[in-house]
Amino acid sequence: MRIGVDAGGTFTDFIVLQDDGLLQSFKLRSNPRDPASVILSGIQQAAGASKPSVVHGSTVATNALLERKGARTAFVTTAGFEDLIQIGRQNRPDLYSLTPGPRRSLVEPTLCFGVAERAYFDGTIVKRPTAAEMKRLRLALQRAGVESIAICFLHSYQNPDNEVFVAEALQGLAYLCCSHDISPEFREYERSTTTVINAYVGPLMDRYLRALEQGKIPISIMQSNGGFISSAEARRHAVRTVLSGPAGGVVGAIEMARLSGFQRVMGFDMGGTSTDVSLSDGEPRHTTETTIDGFPIRVPMLDIHTVGAGGGSIARVDEGGLLRVGPQSAGSDPGPACYGSGDLATVTDAHVVLGRIESQQLLGGAMTIDVDRANAAVDLVAKGLGVDRTAAAAGIIRVANANMERAIRVVSVERGYDPYDFALVAFGGCGGLHACEIAAELGIPNVIVPRYAGALSALGMLMADNVRDYAAGALHRRDLEKSFAVLERQARKTMPGAELHRSADLRYAGQSYELNVQWNAADPGTPFHVAHKQLYGYSTPERAIEIVTIRVRAKIRVQKPRLANLVPDRTSQPKLRRVYVDAKWRKVPVWQRGQITTAQQGPALVLDYGSTTLMPAGWQFRLDKLGNLIASL
C-alpha cells in the first residue's frame, strides 16, 4: 500500500493506492496547530494495521517562513560581511514608494557573526580560522541561545574547507547547515539567504518529521523540484520543501493530461488558501531561483507561480469603496463562513450564494454547508458596495478570476507562450468552479478537470520519482568534464542505480543572470541560444557565452499507479438546480461525474467527492475512458 498526503491550508488530502491497484481518496480538516496529528490519523484510517509507504507534501517549512515562526537562527560568515543579509541587493520592491519599509530579515543583527577566514574566487584558501577563534565563537553562540546556525563563507562553493572546519568546531551546539551543502553556487547573497532559510525552518521540520515517524511508517517528503526524498534528507535540506505540495500538483496534472492525450498544459491548482499555476511544454519547467515572501531561494524547483486567491480568500471593501479579494485567507480555522465558524465572506461563500455549492454537496455530504451564514457574510460586503447580495457574490468571483488570470499570464504570455496552444488542467477543491470562465477570458480552448481533481496533488506524489539534484560552480573552471564526474560520483553514492542527467546554467558574457539548459558537451551554446530566443525574443550566437553552474539530476523512476477506467452510472439522471451562471439565474443540470456517458452542453455543474466544476454556456464536455472531464469551447 502507498499513500499520498497533501497537507493544505483548509483540508489535508489523502490518496490511497491499495495492494490490488485501486485508488481511494478522502479529506480531513487541517489543523495548523498540530498538522502531524491529522496526517497520522488519516494514515491510520487508510492503512489500519498494515505498514504502507507514504509520500507527503509538507507545508511546515512554507508556513514557518511566511508566519515568521522559525527557529532562533545565527548567521556565521566571513568577517566584514556580517551585514550581508540585511543589505541584500539594490532591488526596490516598491519602485515609486517615497517611504519604503526596512528590509526584513530572519536573523537579528546581533546574531550575525564574522569569522577571520578568506578564500579567493578560484577556491584558493588564503586565511583559515583558528581554534582559539572557534572557542570564542562557540561561547558567543551558547550565550545567545540560538537554535540553529547558518554558515556561509565567500567562495565556499569553490572550496568548502573553511565551512567544514567551522561546522566541526560547532558540532552539537545547535542545528547546523553550510552553504556548500545547501546551495553550492556563486552569488553570496542568494546563497546566504537560502542557507539561512534552511536553518530557520530546519529545526521545525526536524521535529515535525520525528513526530510523524513515531508511527513507524516509512515517510518520504515531496520536494519543490517534483521528486521526493527521504525524511532524513528533508531534515537536512528543509528549504527544498517550500513548494512541496504544489509540486505534487504539477506532477499529477502533467501525468493525467498525458493519459488524456494532451502534452502542452498549464496547471491551475486552486485550493483553500492560494492558487498555484504552472506551464509544461511537454516537460515541466524548472527554475533555480525563486522568491518566497521577499526572500530569494536558490535551489532547483518547479517553476510555479502562486497568488493569494483560493476558496478561503476573504472579500472586503477597502477605504476607497473598492472590492478586494485576498490575499488574506480564512484558512481552516475559522474557515469560510459557510463552514459554520467564520463570519467573513470568502470566495467559497460567494459560490454558495450563487447556488453553485449546496448544503449537502461537499465531501459527498459528509460536510454540511451553512447557507444562511454564507448569505449573511456576503450581505456585509453587499452593504459596503451598495449592491444586492447576488451582485456582490458575482463581483467576488470576478475579482478572484482577475487575480488568477494575471497569474496564468505570468507563466505563459510573459514568457513567450500563447495560452491558446495549451490546455488548462484545473484541480484543487475550487479549480473547476473557475477554470472555464478564466479559460474563455484567456483564449484557452480546452479545459481538463482530472478524476480525483480535489486530491490531485496527493495523487501526483504517488506519480513522482525519487529525485536528487547536485550542483557545482563552473565560472573560471576549464575541467568541466572532471567537475561533472565528481557530481556524478556523489549521485551514484547517494542514489545507486539512478539515471543521471546533466545540465548547466549559461549566459552571454556580461549578462547578470543565467538560463538552465541540457548539457551538450560538443555544442553547449546551441541549446542556450534557442532557450534565450524563446524567453526573450532574440539570440546573438556570435556573442561569447559563460558557463556559470553545472548540475546533475539523479532520478530513480517509480512505477506509476495504473488508473482503472471509470465505470459509468447509466441508472440515474442529473438533477436540476437554480444556479447563477452567465450573469443570470437559470435552472441547470447537476451531474455526478459518473453519470456523463455522452457529450453534453453547458451550462451545467459536475460534482465529485472533493471538487465541483462549473460549465458555462457554450462549453461542450465529455468524459474520457479514465474519467477525466474534457471541456472544449
Disulfide bonds with the S-S distance in Angstrom:
none
